């Protein structure tokens, strides 16, 4: 088959995102240019790689096979680049970081601090949900991942910063100004939760179950932003990472409830496949995250009720 690396790179991006639009944005190409690369690749392969059902595209059997090998080829090319970068030193290099959608509230600040120190380094940040992150880890398709609940099997995971989960409500909620709210008081409340499989949702469900309290997840949203908007609109209470709430607390659009057992103390983890061979820039970012993230990133305090409405009296 006489296809090019450019065609294979375009295919890998479209297959990963299952979107020509997102692939073209990532590759800094026009959508027609990406479509042309895929069309030429299909002509070389002699089989369709994608099929469209409704408004969504899906990999064909041939597409799934080629995606598997394209990831392996990309990993080999990245290793070549890594070796060459090591010869040049840390003055230049590229890093691909995948982050859970909730972590996207602080990871760009972490990357900015790292790049300010190593100005010749470029970074690609890919934000996705937990399921997509696990799939990316399984095929070694990034240098590092940042997430709140790492898998229990193969990958290596190192905690680097606390990730407190809190219960949020609109300021006019009847419980907004109460102190030491028993967990049992929430058994009749409706909750707006993340999708099944989310680390935040899993932690909340385990906590409520351990304390014998039913968690009524009446609404389901696929992003922290959607949950905040829904809670603000009065659709129910929410459970979110404190890292996602800085602006809403500052503007008194949401408050943190003072509930028994909360915040749930979790951690953010930097994760990578076991046996990962890091480039100099990858190792440098791992060390930087483990040693300095807590000093670089500012976290709002766990205020409750009216205290939270005064905004983040930022602490480090």
N, C-alpha and C positions, 0 to 999 in steps of 0.2 A: 504493500500500500504506500503510495507516494504522497502522504499528507505532511504538512508542515507543523512545526512547534507552535506557530501562531494559531493555526486552526485548532490544534489540540488544547491550547490554553483557552481559547474562546469557548470550546465545547465544555471544558471542565468548569468554567465559571457559570455557564448556562445550566449545566446539569446540577451544580451545587445549589444554585438559587432557584432553579426551575422558573426562571424569568429572564427574558432577553433584556428587559429594561434594566434590572439590577446588575446583570452581567455587563452591559454596556457602560453603566456608571462606574463599576469597579475597574474596568479595563480602559476607561477614558476614550471610548470609541463611540461612534454613532450606532444606533440600533440596526440600521440597514447594513453597516459594515460587519457587525457581529453575525447577523443573519446570513450574509454572504459567506463568511468563514464556515458556518455550520453547513450550508448547502454544498460548498466545495468538499468538505470533509465527508458528507454523506455520499457524494459522487465517488470519492476515492474508496470508501468502505463498501459501497454497493448495497447498503441497507439503510432504512430510515432509523434515525437515532432518537427522534422525538415524535410524539403524537399529541395532537391537541384534542381535548375533550371539553367542550364548552369554552370557557375563557382561560382554562388552565392547560399547561403543557406537562407531559409526563414522559419519562424515559421508556423507550421500548426495551425489549430483551437485549438487543444488540447495544443499545445505549447504555444499559446497566453494565454490561461486560466491558465496554470501552471506558466507562467512567472509572471502574476499578483499576484498569491498567493506566489510565491517564493520571490518576492520583499517585501511582507508584512512580511513573516517569517524572512527574512534577517533584516528588520527594528526592529522586536521584539528582535532578537538575539543581534543586535547592542545596543539596549536599555539595555539589561541585562549586556552587557559588560560595558556600560557607567556607570551604577549604581555601578558595582564592582570597576571600575576605580576611581569613586568618593570616595569610601572607602579607596583607596590606596593613594589618593592625586594626584597631577600633576607630580609625579615622573615618571609616565608611562601612556600609553594610545595610542590610534590610532585615526587618523583623515583621512577622505576621502574628498578630495577637487576636484571639477569639475571646469574646466576653459575653456573659449572660446579659440579657437586656437590662436587668436591674443594675448590674455593675457599670453600665454605660453612663450612669450619673457621676462617676468619679474616675473611671479609667482614663478618659482623655486628659485629665489634669496630671495623672501619674505619668502618662506618655510624654506630655509636654515638659515636665520636669526632667525626665530622662533625656529627651532630645536636646534640651537646653545645655545639658552637661556634655552630650556627645553630638555635636551639631552636624556631623557628616552622616548620621544614621537616619534612615527613613523607616517609617512604620506604617503598616496596613492594619487597621482595626476592623474586625468583622463582628457584628453584634447579632446574636441569635438566641433562640430559646434553648432550654436545657437539652431537649431531645436532639436538636441539630448539633449542639456542642458535643454531646456524647458521640454522635456519628463522626464528627470531624476528628475527635480524639482517636477513635477506633482506626482511622485510616492515616493517622499521623499527618494531617493536612494543615497544621499550623505549628508555630514554634512553641507557644504557650497559650493556655486558656485561663481565664479568671472567672470563677463561679462561686456560688454560695453553698452548693451541696455536691461535692465531688463523687464520682462513682467509687464503689467499694472494691472493685477489682483492679486490674492491671495498672492504671496510671498512677504516677506519683503525685501527691497533693501536699502542699505546705500551707498552713494558715499564716496570714500576714496581718490581718486587721479584724477587729470585732465587727459583726454585722447584726446589730440589735433589731429585732422585729417588734413593732409596736402596733397597737390597735388605734385606728383613727376614726374620727367622727366629724361632722360639721359643727361649728361653734354653737349652734342653737340646739343641739341634741340634748335631751333631758339628763344624760349622764356626763355632759361635758365638764361640769364644775364639781362633780363629786370626787371624793378621795377614797382610796382603798376599796374600790369596787370589787365585791366578791365575783369570782369567775362564774358562779351559778347565775348571777344577774343577767348574763349574756345568753343564756340558753334559749330565750325567746326572741333574740334579735336576729334580723336578717344580715347576712354578710355578703359582700361583693368580693369574690376570690379570683385568684389566677387560675389558669387552666389546670386540669388534672395532669400530674407529672411535674409541675413547677416545684422547685425546691422550697419556695416560700409557703406555698399551699401545703406541701407535705409536712413541713415543720409545724405549722399551725394545727393541722389535723391530728398529728401525733400528740401535741401538747394538750389539746382539748380532750382527746380520748383517754390519755393517761390520768386526767383529773375527773373522768366520768361525766363530762359535760358535752352535750350534743352541739356540734357546730353546724348551723343552718346556712349552707352556701346557696342562697337563693339566686344569685346572679354570678356569671362567670365572664371574666375579661381576659384578654390576651396580652395586656401590658399594664405596667404600673401607672402610666398616665391615664389610661382608661378607668382604672380603679379609682384614682384620685378624683377624676371628674364625676364619676358615679356617686361616690361618697359625698362629695360636695353638693350634689344635686339631691341628696336625701334618699338615695336608693338603698342604703344600708351602711353598716360599719365595714371597715377594711382592715386587713393585716398586711403591713408593708415594712420594708427595710427603712430604718430611719434615714439612711443615705439618700432616699428618694424624695424627702419631704422638706428640704431646706426652704425653698421659695414659698410653699404653701403655709408653713408655720410663720414665716416672716410676715406674710400678708394677712394672717389670721383667716385664711380660707378653710383651714382644717385645724383640729386640735388632736393631741395625743391623750387618750383616756388613761387614767390611773387605775389599772386593772391588776388584781392579784396575780402574781407570777410573771407579769410583764415588766420590762421587755424580755422576750426570749433571746437569750445570749447565744448567738451563732458566730461564725467566722467567714471571712472571705478567704478563698484558697487560690493559689497559683498552681496549675495542674499541667502535667505533660506526660507523655507515654513513658513507661518504664524502659530504661535503656536508651533514652533519647540522647543523641549526640548533638550537643549545643555548639553553635558558632560562638565566636568571641562576643558578638553583640547580644546573642541570646542569653549566654551565661551572665553577661553584665546586667541585662535587664532583670533576670531572675534574682541576682544578688541585690540589685537596687530595690526591687520590690520587697524582698524579705527584710532588708535592713532599714529602709528609709520611708516606706509607704506611709507609716503612721505619722511621720513628721511632715510629710509633704501634703497629705490630705487632711482637710478640715472636716470635722463631723459635728453636726448640731447636737446639743445636749438633749438628754431624754427628759424634756419638760412635759408637763401634763396640764390639761385644762387651760385655764387662763394663762398659766406660766408659759405654755407653748406659744400662745398668741403674741408674746412679746418678741418672738423671733429667735433665731439662733444666736445666742451669746457664744459665738464660736469658740470651741475648745479643741485642743490638739491631743 
